[in-house]
Amino acid sequence: MKLNINTETCSGCKLCEMVCIRDNIAIVDKKAVEVDNGDCFDCGHCLAICPTNSISLKVFENQKSRVIDYNPKEIPVSSEDFLDLLKQRRSIRWFKKKKIDDETFDKLFEAAYYSPSAQNAQDVEFVVMDEKLDEFMHLVYDIISVEEEKFFRIKQFGEYLRGEGNYKNHPLLWEGHQMILSFSNSQANALIANARIELLAYTMGLGGFYSLFTLKADELNHDKLMEFFPEIDSNKHMYSAFVIGYPRVKYKRTVPHKKIDVYYK
């Protein structure tokens, strides 16, 4: 059984029964009752919709402070403001030397804490690359170097690491000093979570970009890559590599994009 239901305060309104997509709640004698069908996956819809706050999830009993009431009629951000944020978002590759501190990272990961996931898996794990970033990037090159004749950027990366050529910036990190890596069993789960982090980051005066070639390390040799992360479930994949920091440059206007094709059927 997954739920704690206070039958004294339950009003029998049937809202919890209606929103449960696993048919795990029934109304018996005008009170909510958990149906022990083993299908509850702790989504919390019942907790969130109960008008008398009569339901809680046993798995999150130690996080009661996370349950916060709000007025669903009052959306905290207007659609216009949010769209303006999306319009102004740009990839940032030029950063100040100042690093992001742990307290700021903790706030960023709040965005991922509330991120949705398929089947409510909540399986995304993160690694902040900082002190070991250089060591990690050498490992990335060791893995992806097999394709350096295919991609000029990988070839440049190798030359940079060997001290060859006259590169002003790191071919993969540019001026970045820190990176957030996202691991999950689901690519969608990882990307959605990191996208939320990214958007919150921009509201906090931060910026960054996604590193395509860093992800190639997982594609080409997952097992070797995961040796660097013994704390992460090795069955999970690195689906997002986001270089993040304090922007050194500020953009002043939006840039046109290709027209989006939308089909209604």
Disulfide bonds with the S-S distance in Angstrom:
none
